[in-house]
Amino acid sequence: PRVAPDKDVGAYARDVTAGCRSVLDAVSAVNRALHEDMRYDPEATTVETPLKEAFSARHGVCQDFSHIMIACLREIGVPSGYVSGFLRTKPPEGQPRLEGADAMHAWVSAWCGVEAGWVEFDPTNALRVSSDHIVVSRGRDYSDVAPVKGVLWTAGSQTTRQAVDVIPLD
């Protein structure tokens, strides 16, 4: 429901994949193009921002980058889906790791043909997914994998805060 067909997204996808010789090349081209053409801006969108709005403004967060990439791929006939999980962050050289700095993240899984299979891409960071990406769930879009759904009724004021550390084991 969050990734509806869109003629502008389709035109963009066909433009950035022109001349690609394989599905893997086309998916890689969309991944790179979105990273180059969009700006990461955590203030620009909310969880409810429509794909078309984020694409028109060319800014948003990982959810927006992923929804737009899925729409691009579906417009050119590539099956794709939404992946939600965690991304391990690495501190700048010489700096300590900040506890609780790792965060929920979203990326894309795309069917790249029989030989390559399902390959995952992170358009926010222009990466192929690696061991620093930890899958929590997969779906068609964010609606399928939202981490919290429902209503909580309480008395008085409530505040919640979450923090995540992704630490590799030896």
N, C-alpha and C positions, 0 to 999 in steps of 0.2 A: 503493500500500500504506500510506502514512502518513496518508491522508485518507479514513478510513472513514466511512460514514454514521453519524450520531449523532442520536438524538431530541432531546436537550437543545440541541444546536447548531441543529438544525432549528427548534425552537420559538423560540430566540433570533432566528434569521434572519427568521422570519415576523413576529415582534413588531417588530423594528426597521425592517422594510420595509412594514409596514401603511400603506396610504394612498399609497404611491409610485405615480406615474402612468406611469413608464417604467422600462425595465431600467437605463438609466444612472442614474436617480434611486435605484433600489433598491441598485445596487452602491455608489453614493456614500454612501448611508445606512449600509450595513454597514461601509464604510471608516471613517466618522466614529465610529460606535458602538463599534467595537473599540478605536479610539484612546482614546475616553473611558472605556470600561469596563475596559480592561486596563492593567496597569502594566508598563513596560519594566523588566526586572530580569535582568541578565546572570548572576546567581548562581542564579536560580530553576530553570533547566532545562539539559539537555544536548542534544546532537544526537539522543539516543535517547529523549527524553521523549515519551510519547504525546500526541497532540492533546487527547484527553479530559482528561488530567491538567492540561495547561496551561490549557485552557478552564475547568475547574472552579476552579482557583486564581486565574484571571484575571490571570496574569502570565507573563512569558517574554521571549523575544528576537524579532527580526524573523522568524526561521524559524517560531516558534510563531504570531505574529500572522498570517503569510501562510497557514500550514496551516489555521488556524481560519477565515480569510476564505474560502479555497477551499471548505472544508466547508460554510460558510454558503451560499455562492452555489450550490453543487451541490445543496444541500437545497431551494433554491427554483427549481431548473431552469436556472440560468445556467452555461453552460460556462466553466470557468476553469482556469488553470494557474499554476505556480510559476515565478518569474523570479529568477535569481541573477546578481549582478553587483557593481558598486561604487557607492558613493554618495560624491560629493564633499562634503566638509565645509567649512564656512565658519567662520573664527574669529570670536570676539566683536569688536564694533566696537573699533578701536584696538589689537587684539592681532595679533601675527604668526601666519601659518599655521604649524602644527606639521608638520614633515616626517614622513611615515610614519603620519599619523593617520587617513587615509582607510581604509575597511574594507570587507570583503565585506558584502553586504546582500542581503535578499530582499524581493520584493514580488509582486504578483498581476496577472495579465493576465485580463481578463474580456470575454466576447463580449457587447457591448451592443446588438446588433441590426445590421441591414443598413446603416443610415445612419451609425451611430457606429463600427461595426467592433470590433476588439479595442482595449480601452482599459486602460492599466496604472495601478494604484493602489498606494500605499504605506501600509498600515494602521498601521504602526509610527509614522509621522509625520503621518497624516491628510492625505496629499497625493495629487494626481494626479501621476504620474511626469513628470519634466521632464528637461532636458538634463544635470542633475546626477546622474542615474541612468544608469549605463553597463552595458548587458546583456552578460553573459558566456555565459549559457545559459538555455534554457527547457525545462520538462518538466512532468510531472503533479504532482510533488512533489519534495522534496529528494532522494529516492532516485535520481531521474533526472539530477540535476545536481551531485551531491556533487563538490567540487573534487579530492578525493583518495580513491582507492579502492585497496585492495590491502594488501600486507604488505611491509615493508622489513626484511631481516635484516642486522644489522651486528655487528661485534665491538666491545666497549667501550661506553662511554656516549655518547649522541648528544643534541644539543639543536638544535632548529631554531627560527628566528624569521623572520617575514615582516613586511614593512611596505610600504604602498602609498601613492603620491602620485598624486592625480588633478589634473592641472593643465591648464586650458583653453589652447588655442593661439589666437593672434590670427588 
